[in-house]
Amino acid sequence: MTAGAPIRIGNASGFYGDRFSAVREMLTDGPLDVLTGDYLAELTMLILGRDRMKDPSLGYAKTFLRQLEENLGLALDRGVMVVSNAGGLNPAGLAERLREVVGKLGLTASVAYVDGDDLLARAGELNLGKPLTANAYLGAWGIAECLRAGADIVVTGRVTDASLVVGPAIARYGWTAADHDALAGAVVAGHVIECGTQATGGNYSGFGELDISRPGFPIAEIHPDGSSVITKHDGTGGAVTIGTVTAQLLYEIGAPRYANPDATARFDTIRLSEVDKDRIRISGVRGEAPPPTVKVCLNTLGGFRNQVEFVLTGLDIDAKAELVKAQMTAALAAQPPAELTWTLTRTAAADGETEEQASTLLRCVVKDANPDVVGRAFSGAAIELALASYPGFFVTAPPGKASPYAVYTAAFVDANMVPHNAHLPDGTVVALPAARETLALADLATPALPDPLPTGPTRRVPLGSIVDARSGDKGGSANVGVWARSDEAWRWLAHTLTVDEFRRLLPEAADLPVSRYVLPNLRALNFVVEGLLGQGVASQARFDPQAKGLGEWLRARHVDIPESLL
């Protein structure tokens, strides 16, 4: 690290399955102090849990091990430390495999790991039921302890995504648990870069303004006060702009108090400014003591599911749909599934020039605790209708067996009940205490809105003509962050996009609890829709189970927008 320079922390993975070559690219395309990789998500914990059930020595992100085998020499040559949550359900096992890689390559490197998050063996004691996986979200102090002890590589279990960035900053600057503002600033920087190229133009609603054919991965330059500059290596694709950073700030958040085991970051205090091309400064972040509880990710076997997609072509779509629904209901009457859901996706054109353009999909999804009920008994019943149902009958796939699905839930336990252990390179184990100072989360007062725009002529056009959006999932809930591109558009948006209007534009949310949070510094509104995703992504309850396209649907809806903004 260059004396006096901010610590430069890059990210090379936003999920398990991200660009494999990103580790090498981040190491060769420019200077770094630390390289992080985020491999864990709610669904990933279930995938790793299945791996561990088949082989107890697994349970970690195998991709990371291969990436390090190819690139560890590069990292060591450049003096870059590596920090990742790829340990998943078995950080000790991954650390051991990494030591084997170090020996195999003839390198000298120290490996440390952090654990304590896996609460499965104590699920009953903690009233967590009987889950397949139960992992608490740890903070950054164990990572910092490992780095202070000289670790070149630190792998963890389930820490918060931002902790991968906060830990190295703590180790660099010697922050204490009382440095709430600095810690919160690092939490915000970590949140921005945790999802990789989503900070450099990926999944960005203003993508047409950028070249995102192959966006580079992001970097956070964190200063001693916790402020940061978000950037990327020179010459790499994509872009870092106020818009791309705002989009990631609004991704998968709830209320403006953003809880983390290290500090609660006040998202209503964030200020963004452009200091140069591809360099966005984050400043002004206020922090508070963390909450007294930690979040626990629980995955439980929910049962089994199956589905059939019927293709309805041409005329009389509603009549065809009703016919096959009635036939399937009768066929399954002897042993009906516990859940049966029909979805008619109207994509057919009135005068389609191809058969596909003239067709609509009718999806039937079934769930039950008994795999036989929703297995071939279900899919076979659909196929038996092939010559006895609506004209033009066909389906999109052959009959299949039922597959298991999981249910994600979040629980909260006293932070003092969760161990947090740093296993240092020399084998020493350091137990990190929970935060002594805590502050329970509470809603903030709604900030004052800007003055509304004067009335004037309007035009009915898509909402996305003047706003951008980013959406995502949090268990069974979804969030949609919406922000304006100008101060004048913000004056209109803040008064127009109320909860009632949001529900009108997105009828799927009409009967669900919806909360609206106002973030004036970002000219943004954040909406949280509870229950939209049912029991979470692993249950596959919705067409878009992670609400990735929800914001784009909202932007496509037509509203009356003042002509002065167009």
N, C-alpha and C positions, 0 to 999 in steps of 0.2 A: 504494500500500500504506500502511495506517495504521501510523505509528510504534509499535513495541512490540507490535503485534498479530501473531498467527501468519499465515503465508502461507496464503491460502484458495484451494485448487485444486479446480476442479470437473471433472467428466467429462461429455461429451455423446455418447459413442458407445462401445459395447462390442464392435461387430463391423461389418463392411461390410454395410450393410443395416438398421442400427438406425434408431430413430425420427428421421426427417429434421428434424422441428421442434424437436428437443432443443437444438440450438445456440441458436436464438432464445429458447427457454424459459429456458435457463440464464443467458442474458445479461439477460433482462428480469425474472426472478422474484426476484432478489436480488443482493447484492454478491459479486464475485469478484475475485481478483487474476490468476488464470490459468485458462484453459479448455483442457482436453485432449480428445483424441479418439483412441480406439484402433480402428483399422480392419483390422488385420492378424491373420490366423490361419494355421495351416498350409495349410488349403484355400485361403484367400484368395491366398496367394502363387502357387499354381497358376493361379487365375483371372486374376491380373494378368500372369502369364507368358504365358498365351494371348493376352491383350490386346496385349502387347508384340510377340508373334510376328506379329500381324495389322498392327500399326502401331507402329513403334519409338518414336514420340513419346508413346505411352501407357505403361501399367505402373503408374499411380498410381490412388488411389481417387477416381473422378470425382465421387462424391457430395459429398465434402468441398469440392471446388472450387465446386460449386453452393451449398453451405451458406454458404461464405465470401462468395460474390458477393452473397447476400441479406443477410448479417448483419455484414459487416466494419465497416461504419459504426457499428453499435451497439457492437461491441467497442472500437473506437477511442474513441468518445464516453465509454465507461465506464472507459477505461484498463485494459482486460483484454487480457493477452497470450494468444496462441493457440499451443499446442504439440501437434503431431499426428504420428503415424507414417504418415499417409496417402500419403506419398511412395512407399511400397511399393518397387517395382523401379526407380523413376525419380524420386527426390526432386528432382534438378536440373530435370527437365521440369516437375514440379508447381510448383516455386518460380518458374520463368519464367512459367507460366500465371497464378500469383497476382500477379506484378508487372503483368501485362497487366490483370488485374481491378482492381488498385489504380488504374492509370492510367485505365481506362475509367470508374471511378466518381468520378474526380476527387479521390481521397483522398491523404493523405500517410501512408504506412506502410512500414516497412522489413521485408524478407523475408530470412530466412537458412535454410540447410538443412544437414543432416548426412548424410554418405555414407561409404562404405568397406566397408559390409556385404556388397555384391554380389561374390561370389567366383567367379562363373560362368566368367569368362575364365581364372581360375587353377585351375579344378577339377582338371585333370590334374596340375599342379605340386603340389597339396595332397592328391593321392590321393583325390579325391572322386568319381571315376568320370565319367560323362557325363550329368549331371542336366539337367533343364529349367530349374530354378532352384537357386541355392546361395547362401544368405544367412546370414551370421553374426549373432548377437544382440549388438549393441553396447550400451554402457552409457549413462550420463547426462551425461558430461563434455562432449561436443560440444554438447548442448542448453544446458548451463550457459554455455559459452563464447559461444554465439550470443546468449543473453539478456543477458549482461554487456556485449556489444557494442551493445546497444540494439535488438535485433530485436523487432518487434511480433508477428511470426509466425515460428515455427520448424517446418519439416517435416523428417521424417527417413525413412530407409529402415527396415530391420528392426532396431529397438532393442527391448530387452525392454519388455514392457508397463508395468512399474513405472517404467522410466526416464523416462517422460513426466512423472511426478510428482517423481521424485528430482532431475531436472535443475533445475527451477525452485527447489527447496528449496536446492540447492547454490548457485545464483546469489544467492539471498536471504541465506543465512547464511554464505557463505564457507567451507563445510566443505572439508577436505582429504581426500585418499585415506586418511589414517590415522584419520579419524573413523568408525570402523566401526560403533559403536552408533547414532550419529545416521543414518548412511546406511542401516543395516538397518531402523531405524524407518520411514524414508521408503519403503523398498522394501515393507514390510508395508502401509503406507497406500496405496501405489500398487497393490498387489495387490488390496486391498479394493475400490477404486473403478474399476479397469480395465474391469470387465465391466458398467459402467453400473448399470442397475436391479436387477441381481442382489444389490446391497448394500442395496436399499431395499424388498425383498419379492418381487422377481421370482424365479421358479423356487425358491421357498422352501417346504419341506415343511410348515411351519406356516402356510401362506397363509390358512387358514380363520380365523385370529385377527386378520387384517389386512384393510384395504381396499386391494387392489392393482389396482383397475379401471384406474388410470393412474398408476403409481408415478413419482415424481420421480427425477431423476438425482442421484447422490451427490456429496458434497463432502468433502475432507480438509483440515482445518485443522492444519497442521504447525508445531510449535514448534521453537525453536533446538536442543533436545536430541534431536530426531527423534521425540518422542512426538507423538501426533495425536488429534484428535477427528473422528470420522466423523459427518457430518450431511447435511442437504439443505436446500433453500430452504424457508422457512416457507410454509405453505399449499399445498404440493405433495402429491401422493398418495403412497401407500405408507408405509413406516415404517423407521426405523433403530433396531434393537434389538440386544441381545446375540445373539439368535438369527440375525438376518439377517447380521450381521457375521461370526459364527462360520461360517455357511454359506459365505460367500465366501472366508474364510480357508482353508477346507478344499477349495476348488475347484481341481482340476487341480494338486495338489501331490504330492510323493513323500515322501522322508525329511524329518525335522525340519530338517535343514540345507538351506535354500532358496537355491540358488546364483543369484547375479546378478553381472554383470561389475563392479559397483561395490562390493559387499560381500555376503557370505553371511549371510542372516538366520536366526537360530535361532528357528524357530517354536515350540520347546518352552519358550521364555521369554516368549511373548506373554501379557499380562494385559489383560483387558477389564473395564471398569466403566461403569456408566450414570451420567452426570453430570447429565442432564436428559432431557426427552422428545426423542426423535430425536437424541440426542447421546451417542455411545459413545466412550469414551476408550480408546486403545491405548497401553500403556506397558510398560516393563520389557524391551523388545526388546534382546537382545544381538546384536552383529554380529561377524563375523570377516573376515579378508582374503578376497578373492574367489579362486576356483580359478585355476590357471595356464592353463587352457584355456577357450575359448569354444565354445558350442554353435552348430552350423550346421544350418539347415533345408534339407534336400535333397528336391526333388520330381523324380521320374523317371517317364517313361512306362512303365507296367506292361504295356500291351497294350489289349485291347478286351473289353467286357462287354456282356451282354444278359440279359434276364430275361422270363419269362412267369409269370403267376399264374393257376393253374387254380382254379376255384371248385367245391368238392365240397359238394353239398347233401343233407341228409337222412340216410338210413341207409347202412351199409356203408362208412364213410369210409375205413377202412384198406384195404379191398379195392379201392375206386376208386383210391386213391393208388397202390397197387402196380401196378394195371393200366396207368395212364398212365405211370408210371415205366418199366415194361418196354417199352411202345410207343415212348417217346421214345428209350430206349437203342438199340432196334433201328433206329429211323429215322436216328440219328446214327452208326451203327456204321461207315460207310464213312470218315468223317472226324470222329472224336470230338473235342470241345473239350478243351483242356488241363486245364481245371477245370470240374467240373459239381457243383453243390451243390443238394440238395433240402431244403426246410424246410416242415414241416407245422405250420401255426398253428391250433391247436384253439380256435376261438372259438364253435363251435356249441352251442346249448342243447339239452338232451335232448328237449324238447317245445316248440320255438321257435314263438312266436306270429306271427312274420313270416318270410318266406323268408330274409332276411338273418340273422336270429337262428339259423336252422337250417343255416347254411353255414359252411364252413371253407376257408381258403386254403392251397393247395399251391404254393409258390414254387420255381421252377427258375432258378438263376443260372448262367451260363456265362461263362468267360473264356478268351481265347486270344490269341496274338500276331498271328494272321491275322484281320482284321475280317470276311472272307468266311465263315470257319468259324462265327462266332457272330453273323452278321448274319441276313439273310432266310433263309438255309439252315436256321438254328435256329428262328427264330420262325415261319417258314412251315411247318416240320415239325410244330410244335405245332398250328397252325390246321388242317392237313390231317386231324387226328384228330377234328375237330368232329362228324362224323357216324359215327365208327367207334370210339368209345371208351366211357367210362363213361356211365351215364344222367344226364341233366341237364348235359351238358358245356357250359361256357362259360368264357371267360377275361375278365380285367378290362380289357384294352386290345388294340387291333389289332396285328398283327405289325409289328415295328419293326427298324430297322437297329442295328448295334452302335455303341457309343459308347466313346471312349477313356477309360481310367482311369489315374490316377497312383498311384505308391507313395511314401509319405513315409518318410524315414529321418532319423535324427539322427546327425551326426558331430561330432567334437570336434577342434579344432586349437589349436595354441599361440597364446595371445592376442597374442604379439608378431608373429605372421604376418598379423594382421588390421589393416588401416589404419582409422583413426577420424578423419575430417576434418570440421571445422566450417567452413562457407563463410559468412563474415560478411556483413552487409548491404553493406559497402563493397567486396566482392569479395575481401578477404583470405582466404586459406585457412590455417587453423591445424590442424596435425597433433597429435592427442592421444595420448600414449604409453599403452601398456598398464600396468596396475598393477604397481608394482615389488615390493610385498609380496603374496605369494599364499599360499594354504593349500589343499592338496589335500583334496577331500571325503573324509570317512570316517564310518562309522556311529557313532552315539552309543550309549552303554549304555542299555538299556531301563530307564526310571525305575521306581521302586517303585510297585506297585499299591496302591490303597486296601484296607482290610480288607473281606473279602467280607461280604455280608449274611447274617444268620442264616437257617437253613433254615426253611421254613414252607410253607403251602399255596400252590399256583400255579394259574394259569388259562391255557389255551391260546388266545392271541389274537395279532393281528398285532404284530410287533416295533415297528412305527411307533406303537403305542399310547403308548409312553413315550420314544421316541428320534426324532431327526430325522436326515436324511442329505442329502448333496449329492454328485453324481458327475460325472465328466467324462473327457476323453481326453487322452492324451499320446502322439501317434504311434499305435503299435499296442497300447499299454497303456491301462488304465483305472484311475482311482482312485475309491474310495468313502470319503468322510468320514462318520463316524457319531458323533453326540454326544448326551449325556444331558441331560435338562431339569432334573435335580436332583442333589444330592450322593448321595442314596440310590440313585437310578437308575444313577449312575456306578459306585457300588460293585458293582452287579449286572452292568452292561455290561462293565466291564473284565475280569471273570473269566469271563463267559459267552461273549462273542463272540470266540472264539479263531479262528485260521486254519482249523482243522478244521471248526468250526461254520459259519464263513463259507462254506467250500466246500460244506458240506451244504445250506445255505440257497440257494446259487446254484450249481446243478449245472454250469452252463456254465464255471465256474472250477475244477471238481473236479480236472482234470488239468493245470492251469496253475500256474506259480510265483506264489505269493501272499505278499506281505510285509505285516506289521502293524506300525504305528508308534503309540506311545502318547503322547498330549498331555494330561497331567493338568490343566494350567492351563485348558484349554478343555473338560475332561471329554469328551475325544474320542479316537476311534481312527481312523486312516487306513489303508485297505487299498489296495495297489497290485497289480493283476492284470496280469501280463505276457502279451502276445500275444492278449488277448481280442478286440482289434479288428483282428487280422490285420495288414495293411500300411497301416493308417491310414484316416482318413475318406475320402480321395480314392479309395480302392480299393473303397469301398462293400461291404465283406466281410460286414457284419452288419446285421441288421434295424434296430438302433439304432447306427449307425456311430460316433457320438461318445459313447456310453454315457451320454447325458443322463438316461435313465430308469432306469439301473442301481440307483441308490440307492433309488428309489421301489419297484422290484421287491423289494429287500431288505426295506424297511419293510413290505411287504405279506405277507411270509412269516410263518407262524404259529410261535410258540415258547411255551414254558412260562414265564410271567412271574409273579413273586411277587405275590400278591394285595395285599400291603402297598403296592406301587407303583401299583396300579390304583385 
